[in-house]
Amino acid sequence: MGCFSCINGTQKKQRKEEERQASAEARARAAEAAMRREEDFKKSAHGRAAQAQLQQMAKQSANTNRGEPVLKWQMT
């Protein structure tokens, strides 16, 4: 009985290591695919339009509230 538990323990460790490696490979493939999708999106018309919109929004938010403060304190 003692030998079987050693064999089973070794098999479990080996299986866990194989699963860990497979999981790491799957994560790496998913990351590569996500990067490709992002690059393809940036090259597309929708991606360029989204980038232009983000730049316009950043430009607009940088220009807000220049000059007079919105709320003024008055002492009466």
All heavy atoms as a GROMACS GRO file, in nm:
protein
  595
    1MET      N    1   0.081  -0.119   0.000
    1MET     CA    2   0.000   0.000   0.000
    1MET      C    3   0.085   0.126   0.000
    1MET      O    4   0.050   0.222  -0.063
    1MET     CB    5  -0.094   0.000   0.122
    1MET     CG    6  -0.208  -0.093   0.110
    1MET     SD    7  -0.327  -0.014   0.006
    1MET     CE    8  -0.477  -0.068   0.073
    2GLY      N    9   0.196   0.125   0.068
    2GLY     CA   10   0.282   0.242   0.076
    2GLY      C   11   0.339   0.282  -0.058
    2GLY      O   12   0.354   0.400  -0.089
    3CYS      N   13   0.371   0.187  -0.144
    3CYS     CA   14   0.428   0.218  -0.275
    3CYS      C   15   0.328   0.286  -0.366
    3CYS      O   16   0.362   0.372  -0.444
    3CYS     CB   17   0.479   0.090  -0.342
    3CYS     SG   18   0.624   0.021  -0.262
    4PHE      N   19   0.204   0.242  -0.356
    4PHE     CA   20   0.101   0.303  -0.441
    4PHE      C   21   0.081   0.450  -0.409
    4PHE      O   22   0.060   0.531  -0.498
    4PHE     CB   23  -0.031   0.227  -0.428
    4PHE     CG   24  -0.027   0.091  -0.491
    4PHE    CD1   25  -0.056  -0.021  -0.415
    4PHE    CD2   26   0.005   0.075  -0.624
    4PHE    CE1   27  -0.052  -0.147  -0.473
    4PHE    CE2   28   0.009  -0.049  -0.682
    4PHE     CZ   29  -0.019  -0.162  -0.606
    5SER      N   30   0.091   0.484  -0.282
    5SER     CA   31   0.074   0.625  -0.246
    5SER      C   32   0.190   0.709  -0.300
    5SER      O   33   0.172   0.823  -0.338
    5SER     CB   34   0.060   0.642  -0.095
    5SER     OG   35   0.180   0.603  -0.030
    6CYS      N   36   0.310   0.654  -0.305
    6CYS     CA   37   0.424   0.727  -0.362
    6CYS      C   38   0.406   0.750  -0.511
    6CYS      O   39   0.431   0.858  -0.562
    6CYS     CB   40   0.555   0.650  -0.339
    6CYS     SG   41   0.609   0.645  -0.169
    7ILE      N   42   0.359   0.648  -0.579
    7ILE     CA   43   0.338   0.658  -0.724
    7ILE      C   44   0.226   0.759  -0.752
    7ILE      O   45   0.239   0.844  -0.840
    7ILE     CB   46   0.304   0.520  -0.784
    7ILE    CG1   47   0.427   0.429  -0.775
    7ILE    CG2   48   0.257   0.533  -0.928
    7ILE    CD1   49   0.400   0.286  -0.813
    8ASN      N   50   0.118   0.751  -0.677
    8ASN     CA   51   0.007   0.843  -0.695
    8ASN      C   52   0.050   0.986  -0.666
    8ASN      O   53   0.010   1.078  -0.736
    8ASN     CB   54  -0.111   0.804  -0.606
    8ASN     CG   55  -0.184   0.681  -0.658
    8ASN    OD1   56  -0.171   0.645  -0.774
    8ASN    ND2   57  -0.260   0.617  -0.571
    9GLY      N   58   0.130   1.005  -0.562
    9GLY     CA   59   0.178   1.139  -0.528
    9GLY      C   60   0.265   1.196  -0.638
    9GLY      O   61   0.255   1.314  -0.674
   10THR      N   62   0.352   1.115  -0.696
   10THR     CA   63   0.439   1.158  -0.805
   10THR      C   64   0.356   1.193  -0.928
   10THR      O   65   0.381   1.293  -0.995
   10THR     CB   66   0.541   1.048  -0.839
   10THR    OG1   67   0.614   1.015  -0.721
   10THR    CG2   68   0.637   1.094  -0.946
   11GLN      N   69   0.257   1.111  -0.956
   11GLN     CA   70   0.170   1.136  -1.072
   11GLN      C   71   0.092   1.266  -1.053
   11GLN      O   72   0.076   1.343  -1.148
   11GLN     CB   73   0.075   1.019  -1.094
   11GLN     CG   74   0.142   0.894  -1.147
   11GLN     CD   75   0.046   0.777  -1.155
   11GLN    OE1   76  -0.062   0.778  -1.097
   11GLN    NE2   77   0.087   0.673  -1.228
   12LYS      N   78   0.046   1.289  -0.932
   12LYS     CA   79  -0.029   1.412  -0.905
   12LYS      C   80   0.060   1.534  -0.925
   12LYS      O   81   0.017   1.634  -0.984
   12LYS     CB   82  -0.086   1.411  -0.763
   12LYS     CG   83  -0.204   1.321  -0.745
   12LYS     CD   84  -0.257   1.328  -0.603
   12LYS     CE   85  -0.374   1.235  -0.583
   12LYS     NZ   86  -0.424   1.239  -0.445
   13LYS      N   87   0.184   1.527  -0.875
   13LYS     CA   88   0.276   1.640  -0.891
   13LYS      C   89   0.306   1.664  -1.038
   13LYS      O   90   0.310   1.778  -1.083
   13LYS     CB   91   0.407   1.612  -0.815
   13LYS     CG   92   0.394   1.623  -0.667
   13LYS     CD   93   0.526   1.594  -0.597
   13LYS     CE   94   0.511   1.597  -0.447
   13LYS     NZ   95   0.638   1.566  -0.379
   14GLN      N   96   0.326   1.555  -1.112
   14GLN     CA   97   0.355   1.568  -1.255
   14GLN      C   98   0.235   1.628  -1.328
   14GLN      O   99   0.251   1.716  -1.413
   14GLN     CB  100   0.391   1.431  -1.313
   14GLN     CG  101   0.433   1.437  -1.458
   14GLN     CD  102   0.473   1.300  -1.511
   14GLN    OE1  103   0.460   1.199  -1.442
   14GLN    NE2  104   0.521   1.297  -1.634
   15ARG      N  105   0.116   1.582  -1.295
   15ARG     CA  106  -0.005   1.633  -1.359
   15ARG      C  107  -0.024   1.782  -1.327
   15ARG      O  108  -0.059   1.861  -1.414
   15ARG     CB  109  -0.127   1.552  -1.313
   15ARG     CG  110  -0.249   1.578  -1.396
   15ARG     CD  111  -0.366   1.486  -1.365
   15ARG     NE  112  -0.331   1.364  -1.294
   15ARG     CZ  113  -0.384   1.327  -1.177
   15ARG    NH1  114  -0.473   1.402  -1.117
   15ARG    NH2  115  -0.348   1.215  -1.119
   16LYS      N  116   0.000   1.820  -1.201
   16LYS     CA  117  -0.014   1.961  -1.163
   16LYS      C  118   0.086   2.047  -1.240
   16LYS      O  119   0.053   2.157  -1.284
   16LYS     CB  120   0.008   1.979  -1.013
   16LYS     CG  121  -0.113   1.950  -0.932
   16LYS     CD  122  -0.096   2.002  -0.792
   16LYS     CE  123  -0.229   1.991  -0.720
   16LYS     NZ  124  -0.236   2.077  -0.605
   17GLU      N  125   0.209   1.998  -1.255
   17GLU     CA  126   0.310   2.074  -1.330
   17GLU      C  127   0.270   2.088  -1.476
   17GLU      O  128   0.284   2.195  -1.536
   17GLU     CB  129   0.447   2.006  -1.317
   17GLU     CG  130   0.558   2.074  -1.391
   17GLU     CD  131   0.587   2.215  -1.342
   17GLU    OE1  132   0.554   2.248  -1.226
   17GLU    OE2  133   0.643   2.294  -1.420
   18GLU      N  134   0.217   1.982  -1.535
   18GLU     CA  135   0.172   1.987  -1.674
   18GLU      C  136   0.056   2.086  -1.688
   18GLU      O  137   0.050   2.162  -1.785
   18GLU     CB  138   0.130   1.848  -1.721
   18GLU     CG  139   0.247   1.753  -1.741
   18GLU     CD  140   0.202   1.611  -1.768
   18GLU    OE1  141   0.079   1.582  -1.764
   18GLU    OE2  142   0.289   1.525  -1.793
   19GLU      N  143  -0.036   2.085  -1.593
   19GLU     CA  144  -0.149   2.178  -1.598
   19GLU      C  145  -0.101   2.322  -1.583
   19GLU      O  146  -0.151   2.412  -1.649
   19GLU     CB  147  -0.250   2.145  -1.487
   19GLU     CG  148  -0.328   2.018  -1.512
   19GLU     CD  149  -0.417   1.980  -1.396
   19GLU    OE1  150  -0.418   2.051  -1.294
   19GLU    OE2  151  -0.486   1.876  -1.407
   20ARG      N  152  -0.002   2.344  -1.496
   20ARG     CA  153   0.053   2.477  -1.476
   20ARG      C  154   0.118   2.527  -1.604
   20ARG      O  155   0.098   2.642  -1.646
   20ARG     CB  156   0.155   2.477  -1.362
   20ARG     CG  157   0.205   2.616  -1.324
   20ARG     CD  158   0.327   2.609  -1.234
   20ARG     NE  159   0.442   2.549  -1.297
   20ARG     CZ  160   0.519   2.609  -1.388
   20ARG    NH1  161   0.493   2.730  -1.427
   20ARG    NH2  162   0.622   2.546  -1.440
   21GLN      N  163   0.196   2.442  -1.670
   21GLN     CA  164   0.260   2.479  -1.795
   21GLN      C  165   0.157   2.508  -1.904
   21GLN      O  166   0.170   2.605  -1.979
   21GLN     CB  167   0.356   2.370  -1.841
   21GLN     CG  168   0.483   2.361  -1.759
   21GLN     CD  169   0.573   2.248  -1.803
   21GLN    OE1  170   0.532   2.159  -1.879
   21GLN    NE2  171   0.696   2.249  -1.756
   22ALA      N  172   0.054   2.424  -1.912
   22ALA     CA  173  -0.050   2.444  -2.013
   22ALA      C  174  -0.123   2.576  -1.986
   22ALA      O  175  -0.155   2.651  -2.079
   22ALA     CB  176  -0.148   2.328  -2.012
   23SER      N  177  -0.146   2.606  -1.860
   23SER     CA  178  -0.214   2.731  -1.824
   23SER      C  179  -0.128   2.851  -1.861
   23SER      O  180  -0.178   2.950  -1.914
   23SER     CB  181  -0.245   2.730  -1.675
   23SER     OG  182  -0.306   2.848  -1.637
   24ALA      N  183   0.001   2.843  -1.833
   24ALA     CA  184   0.092   2.953  -1.867
   24ALA      C  185   0.097   2.974  -2.018
   24ALA      O  186   0.097   3.087  -2.067
   24ALA     CB  187   0.231   2.925  -1.812
   25GLU      N  188   0.100   2.865  -2.094
   25GLU     CA  189   0.102   2.876  -2.240
   25GLU      C  190  -0.028   2.937  -2.291
   25GLU      O  191  -0.027   3.020  -2.383
   25GLU     CB  192   0.124   2.738  -2.302
   25GLU     CG  193   0.264   2.684  -2.282
   25GLU     CD  194   0.279   2.540  -2.329
   25GLU    OE1  195   0.182   2.483  -2.385
   25GLU    OE2  196   0.388   2.484  -2.309
   26ALA      N  197  -0.140   2.898  -2.233
   26ALA     CA  198  -0.269   2.952  -2.274
   26ALA      C  199  -0.276   3.102  -2.245
   26ALA      O  200  -0.326   3.180  -2.327
   26ALA     CB  201  -0.382   2.879  -2.204
   27ARG      N  202  -0.225   3.144  -2.129
   27ARG     CA  203  -0.224   3.287  -2.096
   27ARG      C  204  -0.136   3.364  -2.193
   27ARG      O  205  -0.172   3.474  -2.236
   27ARG     CB  206  -0.175   3.309  -1.952
   27ARG     CG  207  -0.280   3.283  -1.848
   27ARG     CD  208  -0.238   3.337  -1.712
   27ARG     NE  209  -0.113   3.278  -1.665
   27ARG     CZ  210  -0.103   3.164  -1.598
   27ARG    NH1  211  -0.210   3.096  -1.570
   27ARG    NH2  212   0.015   3.120  -1.559
   28ALA      N  213  -0.022   3.307  -2.230
   28ALA     CA  214   0.068   3.374  -2.323
   28ALA      C  215   0.002   3.388  -2.461
   28ALA      O  216   0.010   3.494  -2.524
   28ALA     CB  217   0.199   3.297  -2.335
   29ARG      N  218  -0.064   3.282  -2.507
   29ARG     CA  219  -0.134   3.289  -2.636
   29ARG      C  220  -0.247   3.390  -2.632
   29ARG      O  221  -0.269   3.465  -2.728
   29ARG     CB  222  -0.188   3.150  -2.675
   29ARG     CG  223  -0.081   3.056  -2.726
   29ARG     CD  224  -0.142   2.932  -2.790
   29ARG     NE  225  -0.235   2.862  -2.704
   29ARG     CZ  226  -0.202   2.764  -2.619
   29ARG    NH1  227  -0.078   2.726  -2.610
   29ARG    NH2  228  -0.294   2.705  -2.545
   30ALA      N  229  -0.319   3.395  -2.520
   30ALA     CA  230  -0.430   3.492  -2.506
   30ALA      C  231  -0.376   3.634  -2.507
   30ALA      O  232  -0.436   3.724  -2.569
   30ALA     CB  233  -0.507   3.464  -2.379
   31ALA      N  234  -0.263   3.658  -2.442
   31ALA     CA  235  -0.204   3.791  -2.440
   31ALA      C  236  -0.159   3.833  -2.580
   31ALA      O  237  -0.180   3.947  -2.622
   31ALA     CB  238  -0.087   3.795  -2.343
   32GLU      N  239  -0.099   3.740  -2.653
   32GLU     CA  240  -0.056   3.770  -2.790
   32GLU      C  241  -0.177   3.802  -2.878
   32GLU      O  242  -0.173   3.895  -2.959
   32GLU     CB  243   0.021   3.652  -2.848
   32GLU     CG  244   0.158   3.633  -2.787
   32GLU     CD  245   0.226   3.506  -2.835
   32GLU    OE1  246   0.171   3.436  -2.923
   32GLU    OE2  247   0.335   3.477  -2.784
   33ALA      N  248  -0.283   3.725  -2.864
   33ALA     CA  249  -0.404   3.748  -2.943
   33ALA      C  250  -0.465   3.884  -2.909
   33ALA      O  251  -0.509   3.956  -2.999
   33ALA     CB  252  -0.505   3.636  -2.920
   34ALA      N  253  -0.465   3.918  -2.782
   34ALA     CA  254  -0.519   4.048  -2.741
   34ALA      C  255  -0.436   4.162  -2.799
   34ALA      O  256  -0.491   4.263  -2.843
   34ALA     CB  257  -0.523   4.058  -2.589
   35MET      N  258  -0.306   4.147  -2.801
   35MET     CA  259  -0.220   4.251  -2.859
   35MET      C  260  -0.246   4.265  -3.008
   35MET      O  261  -0.251   4.376  -3.061
   35MET     CB  262  -0.072   4.219  -2.832
   35MET     CG  263  -0.033   4.238  -2.687
   35MET     SD  264   0.134   4.185  -2.648
   35MET     CE  265   0.230   4.289  -2.756
   36ARG      N  266  -0.263   4.152  -3.078
   36ARG     CA  267  -0.293   4.158  -3.221
   36ARG      C  268  -0.426   4.227  -3.246
   36ARG      O  269  -0.438   4.310  -3.337
   36ARG     CB  270  -0.295   4.017  -3.281
   36ARG     CG  271  -0.158   3.964  -3.318
   36ARG     CD  272  -0.170   3.842  -3.407
   36ARG     NE  273  -0.252   3.737  -3.349
   36ARG     CZ  274  -0.208   3.639  -3.270
   36ARG    NH1  275  -0.081   3.632  -3.241
   36ARG    NH2  276  -0.291   3.549  -3.221
   37ARG      N  277  -0.528   4.193  -3.164
   37ARG     CA  278  -0.659   4.258  -3.180
   37ARG      C  279  -0.648   4.407  -3.156
   37ARG      O  280  -0.709   4.487  -3.228
   37ARG     CB  281  -0.762   4.196  -3.086
   37ARG     CG  282  -0.812   4.061  -3.129
   37ARG     CD  283  -0.934   4.018  -3.049
   37ARG     NE  284  -0.912   4.017  -2.906
   37ARG     CZ  285  -0.864   3.916  -2.835
   37ARG    NH1  286  -0.832   3.804  -2.897
   37ARG    NH2  287  -0.850   3.925  -2.705
   38GLU      N  288  -0.571   4.446  -3.054
   38GLU     CA  289  -0.554   4.588  -3.025
   38GLU      C  290  -0.485   4.661  -3.141
   38GLU      O  291  -0.526   4.769  -3.182
   38GLU     CB  292  -0.474   4.606  -2.897
   38GLU     CG  293  -0.458   4.751  -2.855
   38GLU     CD  294  -0.379   4.766  -2.726
   38GLU    OE1  295  -0.329   4.667  -2.673
   38GLU    OE2  296  -0.368   4.880  -2.681
   39GLU      N  297  -0.381   4.600  -3.196
   39GLU     CA  298  -0.310   4.661  -3.309
   39GLU      C  299  -0.402   4.672  -3.430
   39GLU      O  300  -0.402   4.774  -3.499
   39GLU     CB  301  -0.186   4.579  -3.343
   39GLU     CG  302  -0.076   4.592  -3.239
   39GLU     CD  303   0.039   4.496  -3.264
   39GLU    OE1  304   0.036   4.422  -3.366
   39GLU    OE2  305   0.132   4.494  -3.182
   40ASP      N  306  -0.479   4.567  -3.456
   40ASP     CA  307  -0.572   4.570  -3.569
   40ASP      C  308  -0.678   4.678  -3.549
   40ASP      O  309  -0.715   4.748  -3.644
   40ASP     CB  310  -0.641   4.434  -3.587
   40ASP     CG  311  -0.545   4.326  -3.638
   40ASP    OD1  312  -0.435   4.362  -3.686
   40ASP    OD2  313  -0.580   4.207  -3.628
   41PHE      N  314  -0.725   4.693  -3.426
   41PHE     CA  315  -0.826   4.796  -3.397
   41PHE      C  316  -0.767   4.934  -3.419
   41PHE      O  317  -0.831   5.021  -3.477
   41PHE     CB  318  -0.876   4.782  -3.253
   41PHE     CG  319  -0.974   4.888  -3.214
   41PHE    CD1  320  -1.103   4.886  -3.264
   41PHE    CD2  321  -0.938   4.991  -3.130
   41PHE    CE1  322  -1.195   4.985  -3.230
   41PHE    CE2  323  -1.028   5.090  -3.094
   41PHE     CZ  324  -1.156   5.087  -3.145
   42LYS      N  325  -0.645   4.956  -3.373
   42LYS     CA  326  -0.582   5.088  -3.388
   42LYS      C  327  -0.564   5.124  -3.535
   42LYS      O  328  -0.571   5.241  -3.571
   42LYS     CB  329  -0.447   5.091  -3.318
   42LYS     CG  330  -0.459   5.099  -3.167
   42LYS     CD  331  -0.323   5.103  -3.102
   42LYS     CE  332  -0.333   5.113  -2.952
   42LYS     NZ  333  -0.202   5.116  -2.888
   43LYS      N  334  -0.543   5.023  -3.619
   43LYS     CA  335  -0.524   5.047  -3.762
   43LYS      C  336  -0.657   5.068  -3.835
   43LYS      O  337  -0.659   5.125  -3.944
   43LYS     CB  338  -0.451   4.928  -3.826
   43LYS     CG  339  -0.306   4.916  -3.781
   43LYS     CD  340  -0.243   4.793  -3.842
   43LYS     CE  341  -0.105   4.769  -3.787
   43LYS     NZ  342  -0.047   4.643  -3.837
   44SER      N  343  -0.766   5.023  -3.776
   44SER     CA  344  -0.896   5.031  -3.842
   44SER      C  345  -0.951   5.173  -3.835
   44SER      O  346  -0.904   5.257  -3.759
   44SER     CB  347  -0.995   4.934  -3.777
   44SER     OG  348  -1.034   4.983  -3.649
   45ALA      N  349  -1.053   5.198  -3.915
   45ALA     CA  350  -1.117   5.330  -3.915
   45ALA      C  351  -1.180   5.360  -3.779
   45ALA      O  352  -1.173   5.472  -3.730
   45ALA     CB  353  -1.223   5.336  -4.025
   46HIS      N  354  -1.241   5.259  -3.718
   46HIS     CA  355  -1.301   5.278  -3.586
   46HIS      C  356  -1.195   5.313  -3.483
   46HIS      O  357  -1.217   5.398  -3.398
   46HIS     CB  358  -1.377   5.153  -3.542
   46HIS     CG  359  -1.502   5.127  -3.619
   46HIS    ND1  360  -1.612   5.208  -3.611
   46HIS    CD2  361  -1.533   5.029  -3.707
   46HIS    CE1  362  -1.707   5.160  -3.691
   46HIS    NE2  363  -1.661   5.052  -3.750
   47GLY      N  364  -1.082   5.246  -3.491
   47GLY     CA  365  -0.974   5.273  -3.396
   47GLY      C  366  -0.918   5.413  -3.412
   47GLY      O  367  -0.891   5.482  -3.313
   48ARG      N  368  -0.901   5.456  -3.536
   48ARG     CA  369  -0.849   5.592  -3.560
   48ARG      C  370  -0.951   5.696  -3.512
   48ARG      O  371  -0.913   5.798  -3.454
   48ARG     CB  372  -0.817   5.611  -3.708
   48ARG     CG  373  -0.694   5.530  -3.751
   48ARG     CD  374  -0.647   5.570  -3.889
   48ARG     NE  375  -0.749   5.562  -3.992
   48ARG     CZ  376  -0.776   5.454  -4.065
   48ARG    NH1  377  -0.708   5.342  -4.045
   48ARG    NH2  378  -0.870   5.455  -4.157
   49ALA      N  379  -1.079   5.669  -3.534
   49ALA     CA  380  -1.182   5.762  -3.489
   49ALA      C  381  -1.186   5.768  -3.335
   49ALA      O  382  -1.199   5.877  -3.277
   49ALA     CB  383  -1.318   5.719  -3.542
   50ALA      N  384  -1.172   5.655  -3.271
   50ALA     CA  385  -1.172   5.652  -3.125
   50ALA      C  386  -1.052   5.729  -3.071
   50ALA      O  387  -1.062   5.804  -2.973
   50ALA     CB  388  -1.170   5.508  -3.075
   51GLN      N  389  -0.937   5.710  -3.134
   51GLN     CA  390  -0.816   5.781  -3.091
   51GLN      C  391  -0.832   5.932  -3.109
   51GLN      O  392  -0.795   6.010  -3.022
   51GLN     CB  393  -0.694   5.731  -3.170
   51GLN     CG  394  -0.564   5.792  -3.125
   51GLN     CD  395  -0.527   5.756  -2.982
   51GLN    OE1  396  -0.562   5.650  -2.933
   51GLN    NE2  397  -0.459   5.845  -2.916
   52ALA      N  398  -0.889   5.973  -3.221
   52ALA     CA  399  -0.912   6.116  -3.245
   52ALA      C  400  -1.009   6.172  -3.142
   52ALA      O  401  -0.989   6.285  -3.092
   52ALA     CB  402  -0.966   6.137  -3.386
   53GLN      N  403  -1.111   6.095  -3.108
   53GLN     CA  404  -1.208   6.141  -3.008
   53GLN      C  405  -1.141   6.155  -2.872
   53GLN      O  406  -1.166   6.253  -2.800
   53GLN     CB  407  -1.325   6.045  -3.000
   53GLN     CG  408  -1.435   6.092  -2.907
   53GLN     CD  409  -1.554   5.997  -2.905
   53GLN    OE1  410  -1.546   5.886  -2.955
   53GLN    NE2  411  -1.663   6.041  -2.847
   54LEU      N  412  -1.058   6.059  -2.834
   54LEU     CA  413  -0.988   6.068  -2.706
   54LEU      C  414  -0.895   6.190  -2.702
   54LEU      O  415  -0.887   6.260  -2.600
   54LEU     CB  416  -0.907   5.940  -2.680
   54LEU     CG  417  -0.988   5.816  -2.646
   54LEU    CD1  418  -0.898   5.694  -2.638
   54LEU    CD2  419  -1.062   5.836  -2.516
   55GLN      N  420  -0.827   6.216  -2.811
   55GLN     CA  421  -0.739   6.332  -2.816
   55GLN      C  422  -0.819   6.461  -2.804
   55GLN      O  423  -0.778   6.554  -2.735
   55GLN     CB  424  -0.658   6.332  -2.945
   55GLN     CG  425  -0.550   6.227  -2.947
   55GLN     CD  426  -0.479   6.219  -3.081
   55GLN    OE1  427  -0.522   6.278  -3.180
   55GLN    NE2  428  -0.369   6.145  -3.085
   56GLN      N  429  -0.934   6.467  -2.872
   56GLN     CA  430  -1.018   6.586  -2.865
   56GLN      C  431  -1.071   6.606  -2.724
   56GLN      O  432  -1.075   6.719  -2.674
   56GLN     CB  433  -1.134   6.575  -2.964
   56GLN     CG  434  -1.218   6.699  -2.976
   56GLN     CD  435  -1.138   6.817  -3.031
   56GLN    OE1  436  -1.041   6.800  -3.103
   56GLN    NE2  437  -1.178   6.937  -2.996
   57MET      N  438  -1.112   6.498  -2.658
   57MET     CA  439  -1.161   6.508  -2.522
   57MET      C  440  -1.051   6.555  -2.427
   57MET      O  441  -1.075   6.636  -2.337
   57MET     CB  442  -1.218   6.374  -2.476
   57MET     CG  443  -1.350   6.338  -2.539
   57MET     SD  444  -1.406   6.169  -2.506
   57MET     CE  445  -1.394   6.160  -2.329
   58ALA      N  446  -0.930   6.505  -2.446
   58ALA     CA  447  -0.818   6.546  -2.361
   58ALA      C  448  -0.788   6.694  -2.383
   58ALA      O  449  -0.761   6.767  -2.287
   58ALA     CB  450  -0.696   6.461  -2.391
   59LYS      N  451  -0.793   6.736  -2.507
   59LYS     CA  452  -0.767   6.877  -2.540
   59LYS      C  453  -0.873   6.966  -2.477
   59LYS      O  454  -0.844   7.071  -2.420
   59LYS     CB  455  -0.768   6.892  -2.692
   59LYS     CG  456  -0.725   7.027  -2.743
   59LYS     CD  457  -0.744   7.027  -2.894
   59LYS     CE  458  -0.625   7.084  -2.964
   59LYS     NZ  459  -0.646   7.090  -3.110
   60GLN      N  460  -0.998   6.922  -2.485
   60GLN     CA  461  -1.109   6.999  -2.432
   60GLN      C  462  -1.102   7.007  -2.279
   60GLN      O  463  -1.124   7.112  -2.221
   60GLN     CB  464  -1.241   6.937  -2.476
   60GLN     CG  465  -1.361   7.023  -2.454
   60GLN     CD  466  -1.486   6.959  -2.513
   60GLN    OE1  467  -1.497   6.836  -2.517
   60GLN    NE2  468  -1.577   7.039  -2.561
   61SER      N  469  -1.069   6.897  -2.214
   61SER     CA  470  -1.063   6.898  -2.068
   61SER      C  471  -0.944   6.979  -2.019
   61SER      O  472  -0.947   7.035  -1.910
   61SER     CB  473  -1.056   6.756  -2.013
   61SER     OG  474  -0.933   6.697  -2.045
   62ALA      N  475  -0.839   6.990  -2.098
   62ALA     CA  476  -0.723   7.070  -2.060
   62ALA      C  477  -0.757   7.218  -2.067
   62ALA      O  478  -0.698   7.299  -1.995
   62ALA     CB  479  -0.605   7.038  -2.150
   63ASN      N  480  -0.854   7.256  -2.151
   63ASN     CA  481  -0.890   7.397  -2.169
   63ASN      C  482  -1.001   7.443  -2.076
   63ASN      O  483  -1.031   7.562  -2.072
   63ASN     CB  484  -0.933   7.422  -2.314
   63ASN     CG  485  -0.816   7.412  -2.409
   63ASN    OD1  486  -0.703   7.434  -2.370
   63ASN    ND2  487  -0.845   7.377  -2.533
   64THR      N  488  -1.064   7.353  -2.004
   64THR     CA  489  -1.176   7.393  -1.918
   64THR      C  490  -1.126   7.464  -1.794
   64THR      O  491  -1.016   7.440  -1.745
   64THR     CB  492  -1.259   7.271  -1.876
   64THR    OG1  493  -1.175   7.182  -1.805
   64THR    CG2  494  -1.321   7.203  -1.994
   65ASN      N  495  -1.209   7.552  -1.747
   65ASN     CA  496  -1.186   7.623  -1.622
   65ASN      C  497  -1.058   7.708  -1.624
   65ASN      O  498  -0.989   7.719  -1.525
   65ASN     CB  499  -1.186   7.527  -1.503
   65ASN     CG  500  -1.222   7.598  -1.375
   65ASN    OD1  501  -1.269   7.711  -1.377
   65ASN    ND2  502  -1.199   7.533  -1.264
   66ARG      N  503  -1.030   7.766  -1.736
   66ARG     CA  504  -0.918   7.859  -1.744
   66ARG      C  505  -0.974   8.000  -1.724
   66ARG      O  506  -1.073   8.038  -1.784
   66ARG     CB  507  -0.849   7.852  -1.882
   66ARG     CG  508  -0.788   7.718  -1.911
   66ARG     CD  509  -0.640   7.725  -1.881
   66ARG     NE  510  -0.581   7.593  -1.884
   66ARG     CZ  511  -0.492   7.553  -1.971
   66ARG    NH1  512  -0.453   7.633  -2.066
   66ARG    NH2  513  -0.442   7.433  -1.964
   67GLY      N  514  -0.913   8.077  -1.642
   67GLY     CA  515  -0.961   8.212  -1.620
   67GLY      C  516  -1.038   8.224  -1.491
   67GLY      O  517  -0.988   8.186  -1.385
   68GLU      N  518  -1.158   8.275  -1.498
   68GLU     CA  519  -1.240   8.301  -1.379
   68GLU      C  520  -1.281   8.171  -1.311
   68GLU      O  521  -1.318   8.074  -1.378
   68GLU     CB  522  -1.367   8.376  -1.421
   68GLU     CG  523  -1.342   8.515  -1.473
   68GLU     CD  524  -1.320   8.615  -1.360
   68GLU    OE1  525  -1.376   8.596  -1.250
   68GLU    OE2  526  -1.245   8.710  -1.383
   69PRO      N  527  -1.279   8.168  -1.180
   69PRO     CA  528  -1.329   8.049  -1.110
   69PRO      C  529  -1.480   8.037  -1.127
   69PRO      O  530  -1.550   8.138  -1.145
   69PRO     CB  531  -1.292   8.074  -0.964
   69PRO     CG  532  -1.254   8.216  -0.955
   69PRO     CD  533  -1.224   8.267  -1.092
   70VAL      N  534  -1.530   7.918  -1.122
   70VAL     CA  535  -1.672   7.894  -1.141
   70VAL      C  536  -1.750   7.950  -1.023
   70VAL      O  537  -1.850   8.019  -1.041
   70VAL     CB  538  -1.700   7.742  -1.157
   70VAL    CG1  539  -1.849   7.716  -1.165
   70VAL    CG2  540  -1.630   7.690  -1.281
   71LEU      N  541  -1.706   7.922  -0.904
   71LEU     CA  542  -1.773   7.973  -0.785
   71LEU      C  543  -1.691   8.089  -0.729
   71LEU      O  544  -1.571   8.077  -0.709
   71LEU     CB  545  -1.785   7.864  -0.678
   71LEU     CG  546  -1.870   7.743  -0.718
   71LEU    CD1  547  -1.863   7.638  -0.607
   71LEU    CD2  548  -2.013   7.783  -0.743
   72LYS      N  549  -1.757   8.200  -0.706
   72LYS     CA  550  -1.688   8.317  -0.653
   72LYS      C  551  -1.736   8.343  -0.511
   72LYS      O  552  -1.854   8.329  -0.480
   72LYS     CB  553  -1.716   8.440  -0.739
   72LYS     CG  554  -1.663   8.427  -0.879
   72LYS     CD  555  -1.693   8.552  -0.958
   72LYS     CE  556  -1.643   8.537  -1.099
   72LYS     NZ  557  -1.673   8.655  -1.178
   73TRP      N  558  -1.647   8.380  -0.429
   73TRP     CA  559  -1.678   8.411  -0.290
   73TRP      C  560  -1.704   8.560  -0.279
   73TRP      O  561  -1.624   8.641  -0.320
   73TRP     CB  562  -1.560   8.372  -0.202
   73TRP     CG  563  -1.584   8.399  -0.057
   73TRP    CD1  564  -1.542   8.505   0.014
   73TRP    CD2  565  -1.657   8.318   0.033
   73TRP    NE1  566  -1.584   8.497   0.141
   73TRP    CE2  567  -1.656   8.381   0.156
   73TRP    CE3  568  -1.726   8.199   0.021
   73TRP    CZ2  569  -1.720   8.330   0.267
   73TRP    CZ3  570  -1.788   8.148   0.132
   73TRP    CH2  571  -1.785   8.213   0.254
   74GLN      N  572  -1.820   8.594  -0.226
   74GLN     CA  573  -1.854   8.734  -0.208
   74GLN      C  574  -1.876   8.762  -0.061
   74GLN      O  575  -1.948   8.692   0.006
   74GLN     CB  576  -1.981   8.770  -0.284
   74GLN     CG  577  -1.966   8.763  -0.433
   74GLN     CD  578  -2.096   8.802  -0.504
   74GLN    OE1  579  -2.199   8.816  -0.440
   74GLN    NE2  580  -2.088   8.818  -0.634
   75MET      N  581  -1.814   8.867  -0.015
   75MET     CA  582  -1.836   8.908   0.124
   75MET      C  583  -1.932   9.025   0.123
   75MET      O  584  -1.911   9.122   0.052
   75MET     CB  585  -1.705   8.946   0.189
   75MET     CG  586  -1.613   8.828   0.201
   75MET     SD  587  -1.482   8.848   0.319
   75MET     CE  588  -1.562   8.875   0.472
   76THR      N  589  -2.039   9.015   0.197
   76THR     CA  590  -2.137   9.123   0.201
   76THR      C  591  -2.148   9.182   0.340
   76THR      O  592  -2.109   9.133   0.438
   76THR     CB  593  -2.275   9.074   0.159
   76THR    OG1  594  -2.310   8.962   0.236
   76THR    CG2  595  -2.276   9.046   0.014
   0.00000   0.00000   0.00000
